[in-house]
Amino acid sequence: MTPLEPESKVIALPKPDTTRGIPVMTALKHRASVRDFETIDLTLEDISDLLWAANGINRPEEGKRTAPSAQNAQDVDLYVFSKDAIFLYNASKHQLELVAKGDHRNILAGRQTEVLKAPLIILIVSDVSRFRSGENELRQLWGHIDGGMVAQNILIFCASEGFQARPRAWMDHSQIKEVLKLSESQYPVLNIPISGKK
Ligand SMILES: Cc1cc2nc3c(=O)[nH]c(=O)nc-3n(C[C@H](O)[C@H](O)[C@H](O)COP(=O)(O)O)c2cc1C
């Protein structure tokens, strides 16, 4: 059973386990993009730790995150696409909030349908309106760099846990915009299908 029930509008995530994982150097040794995904669900604890590692709040007194961001704009949002629904990660409350019911992973997979074996796909979106200054071109550049930082946190966490992952730029931007009701300033950066490992 998936731990992300779409009947709940809000899913409180367990407290992140910051003692989890293997040495960073060993995780880096294992990091690789997987093509042949397993179909193994992550537990709610796994999802909680994954999202916190990705872009959670690690310094609550300052409200700062595990991933850096230009101008500390904290422009990156994470959407979790499961077989049942799409959720938005609210880092300050460390909870998932329902965005849409149903399996919408196909708008991320496109022709690479093999990634649909992965039970979860994380979509990284930058909202460039959160930068205090900068022309649009520069904001987009920073947004994509910030998204890349979050992606690498996810990939290293997955490597540490033996989870399968692959960063992907391909996705259907117009359908994503429609389903997620993104504003003009929100840009999908990368998506990362993830499976647990046997
Ligand atoms: C910015 C970026 C975009 C990528 N887009 C895709 C993609 O759309 N589809 C895909 O299958 N792999 C994609 N990849 C994964 C690369 O193909 C993969 O990282 C590369 O082959 C190197 O393999 P490794 O990650 O195992 O070292 C992307 C990687 C990056 C960094």
PDBQT file of the ligand as one rigid body, heavy atoms in Angstrom, charges set to zero:
ROOT
HETATM    1  C1  LIG A 201      20.443  18.296 -16.387  1.00  0.00    +0.000 C 
HETATM    2  C2  LIG A 201      20.262  16.819 -16.661  1.00  0.00    +0.000 A 
HETATM    3  C3  LIG A 201      19.220  16.432 -17.486  1.00  0.00    +0.000 A 
HETATM    4  C4  LIG A 201      19.001  15.053 -17.733  1.00  0.00    +0.000 A 
HETATM    5  N1  LIG A 201      17.921  14.675 -18.471  1.00  0.00    +0.000 NA
HETATM    6  C5  LIG A 201      17.669  13.356 -18.666  1.00  0.00    +0.000 A 
HETATM    7  C6  LIG A 201      16.495  12.937 -19.365  1.00  0.00    +0.000 A 
HETATM    8  O1  LIG A 201      15.647  13.744 -19.779  1.00  0.00    +0.000 OA
HETATM    9  N2  LIG A 201      16.317  11.601 -19.537  1.00  0.00    +0.000 N 
HETATM   10  C7  LIG A 201      17.208  10.684 -19.055  1.00  0.00    +0.000 A 
HETATM   11  O2  LIG A 201      16.987   9.475 -19.240  1.00  0.00    +0.000 OA
HETATM   12  N3  LIG A 201      18.320  11.031 -18.375  1.00  0.00    +0.000 NA
HETATM   13  C8  LIG A 201      18.562  12.343 -18.163  1.00  0.00    +0.000 A 
HETATM   14  N4  LIG A 201      19.669  12.744 -17.432  1.00  0.00    +0.000 N 
HETATM   15  C9  LIG A 201      20.575  11.729 -16.858  1.00  0.00    +0.000 C 
HETATM   16  C10 LIG A 201      21.885  11.648 -17.651  1.00  0.00    +0.000 C 
HETATM   17  O3  LIG A 201      21.669  10.997 -18.876  1.00  0.00    +0.000 OA
HETATM   18  C11 LIG A 201      22.936  10.929 -16.780  1.00  0.00    +0.000 C 
HETATM   19  O4  LIG A 201      23.192  11.697 -15.635  1.00  0.00    +0.000 OA
HETATM   20  C12 LIG A 201      24.217  10.728 -17.583  1.00  0.00    +0.000 C 
HETATM   21  O5  LIG A 201      24.032   9.746 -18.575  1.00  0.00    +0.000 OA
HETATM   22  C13 LIG A 201      25.393  10.353 -16.718  1.00  0.00    +0.000 C 
HETATM   23  O6  LIG A 201      25.096   9.136 -16.026  1.00  0.00    +0.000 OA
HETATM   24  P1  LIG A 201      25.237   9.039 -14.440  1.00  0.00    +0.000 P 
HETATM   25  O7  LIG A 201      24.243  10.001 -13.847  1.00  0.00    +0.000 OA
HETATM   26  O8  LIG A 201      24.917   7.606 -14.100  1.00  0.00    +0.000 OA
HETATM   27  O9  LIG A 201      26.629   9.431 -14.093  1.00  0.00    +0.000 OA
HETATM   28  C14 LIG A 201      19.878  14.086 -17.174  1.00  0.00    +0.000 A 
HETATM   29  C15 LIG A 201      20.937  14.525 -16.341  1.00  0.00    +0.000 A 
HETATM   30  C16 LIG A 201      21.109  15.861 -16.068  1.00  0.00    +0.000 A 
HETATM   31  C17 LIG A 201      22.229  16.284 -15.128  1.00  0.00    +0.000 C 
ENDROOT
TORSDOF 0
